Amino acid sequence: MKLLEMADPIRYSRMTTAELRQTFLVTDLFQPGNIDLTYIDLDRTILGSAVPASAPLSLPTDPMLRAAYFTERRELGVLNIGGPGQVTVGNAAFDLGNLDGLYIGRGNEHITFRSADPAHPAEFYLLSYPAHAEYPTKLIRAAEQQGAALGAPQSANQRKITRMIHLDGVRSCQLVMGFTQLASGSVWNTMPPHTHRRRSEVYLYFNLPGTERVVHLMGPAHETRSLILANKQVVVSPGWSIHAGVGTSNYIFCWGMGGENQDYADMDPVTVAEML
């Protein structure tokens, strides 16, 4: 398991582009046949990926967790962004198609990932936070979730938000998770920008053509920076940082949060005119 240590707003203001990328980006996920995990000292987030090929993959624990197994004191959200696959939790097997999700509660010792077709493997995105209560494991079919339509073609931000793990849906201890799909011709997300002082957030950008990029805006509103992301890369957004982004093509991004509360609408908005 890799370790990613966050910067504060003071060190952030002095960082080079390379230092910003080393601190706030995770770029080496979704390697075939591997489980890759990164521990972030911010809110004790763990994010990662599992891409089973010809053989199933079992979720390991790590000495950094000081735990007998991964979810001994943690909960886990899973989103499949690849081909059909299966996640086994204990003796229960869950089939996940593209954009289907799974919530795995605390206390599940044996978790295994499989692909239905190794030539078109499942690509499981993993997001985990500490949990102090147990909630049941639940399969989340994307097609069965009611999405919220936001934005407009005129502002190039027409998008659909699908909430998967949240207060009014599949319950968790602190994890909130879902994804946003941008319509063809739309490229802006998270407008107006805002901060989450009471929790941190991570974004996985995917379904982005190989030659295209997303420009992710971050930092305090009076001192913004940009990070250029390719397909299947993750950016970490601390509570003091705004977040917004624009792509050279439309795309999907998975957002996930953990921290003080689970209120999706708890944010501190920043107007575009305030940004520098």
C-alpha positions as CSV (number, residue, x, y, z in Angstrom):
1,M,0.0,0.0,0.0
2,K,1.4,3.4,-1.0
3,L,1.2,6.4,1.3
4,L,0.1,9.9,0.2
5,E,0.6,12.8,2.6
6,M,-1.4,15.9,2.1
7,A,-0.1,19.5,2.0
8,D,-1.7,22.4,3.9
9,P,-2.7,25.7,2.2
10,I,0.6,27.3,3.2
11,R,2.9,24.7,1.6
12,Y,0.5,24.4,-1.4
13,S,1.2,28.0,-2.4
14,R,4.9,27.3,-2.8
15,M,4.6,24.0,-4.7
16,T,5.8,23.4,-8.2
17,T,3.6,21.6,-10.8
18,A,5.6,18.4,-10.1
19,E,5.1,18.7,-6.4
20,L,1.4,19.3,-6.8
21,R,1.0,16.2,-8.9
22,Q,3.0,14.1,-6.4
23,T,0.8,15.3,-3.5
24,F,-2.7,15.4,-4.9
25,L,-2.8,12.9,-7.8
26,V,-3.0,9.1,-8.0
27,T,-2.1,8.0,-11.5
28,D,-1.1,4.3,-11.5
29,L,-4.4,2.5,-10.9
30,F,-6.2,-0.1,-13.0
31,Q,-3.3,-2.4,-13.8
32,P,-4.5,-5.8,-15.1
33,G,-4.1,-8.6,-12.7
34,N,-3.4,-6.3,-9.7
35,I,-5.0,-4.7,-6.7
36,D,-3.4,-1.3,-6.1
37,L,-4.1,0.7,-2.9
38,T,-3.1,4.2,-1.7
39,Y,-3.5,5.3,1.9
40,I,-4.1,9.1,2.3
41,D,-3.5,10.7,5.7
42,L,-6.4,13.0,5.0
43,D,-9.4,11.5,6.8
44,R,-7.6,8.1,6.6
45,T,-8.9,7.6,3.1
46,I,-7.9,4.5,1.1
47,L,-8.5,4.5,-2.6
48,G,-7.5,1.9,-5.1
49,S,-8.4,-0.5,-7.9
50,A,-8.8,-4.2,-8.6
51,V,-8.6,-5.5,-12.1
52,P,-8.9,-9.3,-12.0
53,A,-7.7,-11.1,-15.2
54,S,-7.6,-14.9,-15.6
55,A,-7.6,-15.4,-11.8
56,P,-9.6,-13.9,-9.0
57,L,-8.0,-11.3,-6.7
58,S,-8.5,-11.3,-2.9
59,L,-8.5,-8.0,-1.0
60,P,-5.5,-7.9,1.3
61,T,-4.9,-6.1,4.5
62,D,-1.7,-4.2,5.0
63,P,0.7,-3.7,8.0
64,M,-0.1,0.0,7.8
65,L,-3.7,-0.7,8.9
66,R,-2.7,-2.8,12.0
67,A,-5.8,-4.9,11.3
68,A,-6.5,-8.6,10.9
69,Y,-8.3,-7.9,7.6
70,F,-9.1,-4.9,5.5
71,T,-12.7,-4.1,6.7
72,E,-12.1,-5.0,10.4
73,R,-12.5,-1.3,11.2
74,R,-13.4,0.0,7.7
75,E,-16.2,0.2,5.1
76,L,-15.7,0.0,1.4
77,G,-17.4,1.4,-1.7
78,V,-16.9,-0.4,-5.1
79,L,-17.7,1.0,-8.5
80,N,-17.2,-1.1,-11.7
81,I,-16.0,1.0,-14.6
82,G,-15.1,-1.9,-16.8
83,G,-16.6,-5.2,-18.1
84,P,-18.9,-7.5,-16.2
85,G,-17.5,-8.9,-13.0
86,Q,-18.3,-10.3,-9.6
87,V,-17.4,-9.4,-6.0
88,T,-17.7,-12.1,-3.4
89,V,-18.2,-10.9,0.2
90,G,-18.0,-13.9,2.6
91,N,-20.3,-16.5,1.0
92,A,-22.4,-14.0,-1.0
93,A,-21.6,-13.2,-4.6
94,F,-22.6,-10.0,-6.3
95,D,-22.6,-9.5,-10.1
96,L,-21.7,-6.0,-11.2
97,G,-22.1,-4.6,-14.7
98,N,-20.6,-1.4,-15.9
99,L,-21.3,1.5,-13.5
100,D,-22.9,-0.8,-10.9
101,G,-21.7,-0.4,-7.3
102,L,-21.4,-2.3,-4.1
103,Y,-21.3,-1.1,-0.5
104,I,-19.4,-3.4,1.8
105,G,-19.8,-2.8,5.5
106,R,-17.4,-3.2,8.4
107,G,-16.6,-6.7,9.6
108,N,-16.4,-8.7,6.3
109,E,-13.2,-10.6,6.3
110,H,-13.1,-12.3,2.9
111,I,-13.6,-10.1,-0.2
112,T,-12.7,-11.4,-3.7
113,F,-12.9,-9.8,-7.2
114,R,-13.5,-11.7,-10.5
115,S,-14.0,-10.8,-14.1
116,A,-16.7,-12.5,-16.2
117,D,-14.4,-12.3,-19.3
118,P,-10.6,-11.9,-18.8
119,A,-10.4,-10.4,-22.3
120,H,-12.7,-7.6,-21.2
121,P,-12.0,-7.4,-17.5
122,A,-14.0,-5.7,-14.8
123,E,-12.3,-2.6,-13.4
124,F,-13.3,-2.1,-9.8
125,Y,-12.6,1.3,-8.3
126,L,-12.3,1.1,-4.5
127,L,-12.9,3.8,-1.9
128,S,-12.7,3.2,1.9
129,Y,-13.0,5.1,5.2
130,P,-12.9,4.1,8.8
131,A,-16.2,2.9,10.1
132,H,-17.5,2.9,13.7
133,A,-20.8,1.2,13.0
134,E,-21.8,-1.8,10.8
135,Y,-24.2,-1.5,7.9
136,P,-25.2,-4.4,5.6
137,T,-23.5,-5.1,2.3
138,K,-25.7,-3.8,-0.6
139,L,-25.6,-4.2,-4.4
140,I,-26.4,-0.9,-6.2
141,R,-27.6,-1.2,-9.8
142,A,-26.9,2.1,-11.6
143,A,-30.0,1.6,-13.8
144,E,-32.2,1.5,-10.7
145,Q,-31.0,4.8,-9.2
146,Q,-32.8,8.0,-9.7
147,G,-30.4,10.5,-11.2
148,A,-30.6,14.3,-10.8
149,A,-30.2,16.5,-14.0
150,L,-28.2,19.7,-13.6
151,G,-26.7,22.3,-15.9
152,A,-27.6,23.3,-19.4
153,P,-26.1,23.0,-22.9
154,Q,-25.7,26.8,-23.1
155,S,-23.2,26.7,-20.2
156,A,-21.6,23.5,-21.4
157,N,-22.3,21.7,-18.1
158,Q,-25.4,19.5,-18.7
159,R,-24.9,16.5,-16.5
160,K,-26.6,13.7,-14.6
161,I,-25.7,13.0,-11.0
162,T,-26.2,9.4,-9.7
163,R,-26.0,9.0,-5.9
164,M,-25.2,5.5,-4.8
165,I,-24.1,5.6,-1.1
166,H,-25.9,8.4,0.7
167,L,-28.3,9.3,3.5
168,D,-31.4,8.7,1.4
169,G,-30.1,5.5,-0.3
170,V,-27.7,2.8,0.7
171,R,-26.5,3.7,4.2
172,S,-23.0,3.8,5.5
173,C,-21.1,5.0,8.5
174,Q,-19.4,8.0,6.8
175,L,-18.8,7.1,3.1
176,V,-20.8,9.1,0.5
177,M,-20.2,8.0,-3.1
178,G,-21.7,8.3,-6.6
179,F,-20.9,9.4,-10.1
180,T,-21.6,12.2,-12.6
181,Q,-22.0,11.8,-16.3
182,L,-21.5,14.8,-18.6
183,A,-23.7,15.0,-21.7
184,S,-22.2,15.1,-25.2
185,G,-21.0,18.7,-25.9
186,S,-20.7,19.5,-22.1
187,V,-17.3,19.7,-20.4
188,W,-17.7,21.6,-17.2
189,N,-18.4,20.0,-13.8
190,T,-19.1,21.2,-10.3
191,M,-20.3,24.7,-11.2
192,P,-20.4,26.9,-9.2
193,P,-17.2,25.6,-7.4
194,H,-17.2,25.1,-3.7
195,T,-15.3,23.7,-0.7
196,H,-16.3,21.0,1.8
197,R,-14.8,22.2,5.2
198,R,-16.3,19.3,7.0
199,R,-15.1,16.5,4.8
200,S,-12.6,15.7,2.1
201,E,-13.4,14.4,-1.4
202,V,-11.7,12.4,-4.1
203,Y,-12.5,12.3,-7.8
204,L,-11.9,9.5,-10.3
205,Y,-12.1,10.8,-13.9
206,F,-12.9,8.1,-16.5
207,N,-14.5,7.3,-19.9
208,L,-12.2,10.0,-21.2
209,P,-10.7,9.2,-24.7
210,G,-6.9,8.5,-24.5
211,T,-5.8,11.7,-26.1
212,E,-8.1,14.0,-24.1
213,R,-7.6,15.6,-20.7
214,V,-9.5,17.1,-17.8
215,V,-8.2,20.4,-16.3
216,H,-9.0,20.1,-12.5
217,L,-9.1,23.5,-10.7
218,M,-8.0,23.4,-7.0
219,G,-6.8,25.6,-4.1
220,P,-8.2,28.5,-2.1
221,A,-10.5,30.6,-4.2
222,H,-8.0,33.5,-4.1
223,E,-5.1,31.3,-5.2
224,T,-6.2,28.6,-7.6
225,R,-4.0,26.1,-9.5
226,S,-4.7,23.5,-12.2
227,L,-3.9,19.9,-12.6
228,I,-4.1,18.1,-15.9
229,L,-5.6,14.6,-15.6
230,A,-5.7,11.7,-18.0
231,N,-8.2,8.9,-18.1
232,K,-8.6,6.8,-14.9
233,Q,-6.6,9.2,-12.7
234,V,-7.7,10.4,-9.2
235,V,-7.3,13.8,-7.6
236,V,-7.7,14.4,-3.9
237,S,-9.5,17.5,-2.7
238,P,-8.9,18.7,0.8
239,G,-11.5,20.7,2.7
240,W,-9.7,24.0,2.1
241,S,-9.6,23.6,-1.6
242,I,-12.2,24.5,-4.2
243,H,-12.9,21.9,-6.9
244,A,-14.2,22.2,-10.4
245,G,-13.0,20.9,-13.8
246,V,-13.3,21.2,-17.5
247,G,-12.5,18.6,-20.1
248,T,-11.4,18.6,-23.7
249,S,-14.2,16.0,-24.2
250,N,-17.2,14.9,-22.1
251,Y,-16.4,12.2,-19.4
252,I,-17.7,10.6,-16.2
253,F,-16.3,11.1,-12.8
254,C,-16.8,9.2,-9.5
255,W,-17.0,11.4,-6.5
256,G,-16.5,10.1,-3.0
257,M,-16.4,11.8,0.4
258,G,-15.7,11.1,4.1
259,G,-15.5,13.2,7.2
260,E,-17.8,15.1,9.5
261,N,-21.2,14.4,8.0
262,Q,-23.0,12.8,5.1
263,D,-25.2,15.7,4.0
264,Y,-24.6,15.9,0.2
265,A,-25.7,19.6,0.2
266,D,-23.2,20.6,2.9
267,M,-20.9,22.9,1.0
268,D,-19.5,26.4,1.0
269,P,-20.1,27.9,-2.5
270,V,-17.6,30.1,-4.3
271,T,-18.7,32.3,-7.2
272,V,-16.7,32.2,-10.4
273,A,-16.2,36.0,-10.0
274,E,-14.4,35.4,-6.7
275,M,-11.8,33.1,-8.1
276,L,-8.3,34.3,-8.8
